[in-house]
Amino acid sequence: MRISDIANSRQIILVTSRWQDKDDIITLAWHTPLSFEPMMYGICAEKRRYSLELIRKSKVFVVNFVSKDFKLEGLKKCFKIK
C-alpha cells in the first residue's frame, strides 16, 4: 500500500460548471461529502482555475462520478480532444 492510497483514496471526478453562456469541465481528486443535513459536498480546486471562477459566480457545480471502466474515448469527447 502506498501513502497516496490512504491520503488520496477517492476517485477522480469530473466537475462541470456554467455561468451565463460559458461552460467548463475540470478533473479533481480532492473532494468529500461535508454534510447530509443539509446536503453539502466539498471540492478543492486551484485558485487560478477557470472552473472555479464560474462556480464562484454561479454558486453551482455538478459532481460527475465516472466508473473506472469509462473509456478514454468518452473523456476525449468531454474535452474535445482529437
JOPE-V583241 format. One record per residue. N is the residue number from 1. RES is the residue in three letters. PSI is psi as a letter, one per 20 degrees, with the letter a starting at -180 (* if undefined). Layout:
((N | RES | PSI) (N | RES | PSI))
This chain:
((1 | MET | p) (2 | ARG | q) (3 | ILE | h) (4 | SER | h) (5 | ASP | h) (6 | ILE | g) (7 | ALA | h) (8 | ASN | m) (9 | SER | i) (10 | ARG | q) (11 | GLN | q) (12 | ILE | p) (13 | ILE | q) (14 | LEU | p) (15 | VAL | p) (16 | THR | q) (17 | SER | q) (18 | ARG | p) (19 | TRP | o) (20 | GLN | d) (21 | ASP | j) (22 | LYS | p) (23 | ASP | q) (24 | ASP | q) (25 | ILE | q) (26 | ILE | q) (27 | THR | p) (28 | LEU | q) (29 | ALA | h) (30 | TRP | o) (31 | HIS | q) (32 | THR | q) (33 | PRO | p) (34 | LEU | h) (35 | SER | q) (36 | PHE | h) (37 | GLU | n) (38 | PRO | r) (39 | MET | o) (40 | MET | q) (41 | TYR | p) (42 | GLY | q) (43 | ILE | r) (44 | CYS | o) (45 | ALA | q) (46 | GLU | q) (47 | LYS | h) (48 | ARG | i) (49 | ARG | p) (50 | TYR | h) (51 | SER | g) (52 | LEU | h) (53 | GLU | g) (54 | LEU | g) (55 | ILE | g) (56 | ARG | h) (57 | LYS | g) (58 | SER | h) (59 | LYS | k) (60 | VAL | q) (61 | PHE | r) (62 | VAL | p) (63 | VAL | p) (64 | ASN | o) (65 | PHE | p) (66 | VAL | p) (67 | SER | q) (68 | LYS | i) (69 | ASP | i) (70 | PHE | p) (71 | LYS | q) (72 | LEU | h) (73 | GLU | h) (74 | GLY | g) (75 | LEU | h) (76 | LYS | h) (77 | LYS | g) (78 | CYS | g) (79 | PHE | j) (80 | LYS | l) (81 | ILE | p) (82 | LYS | *))
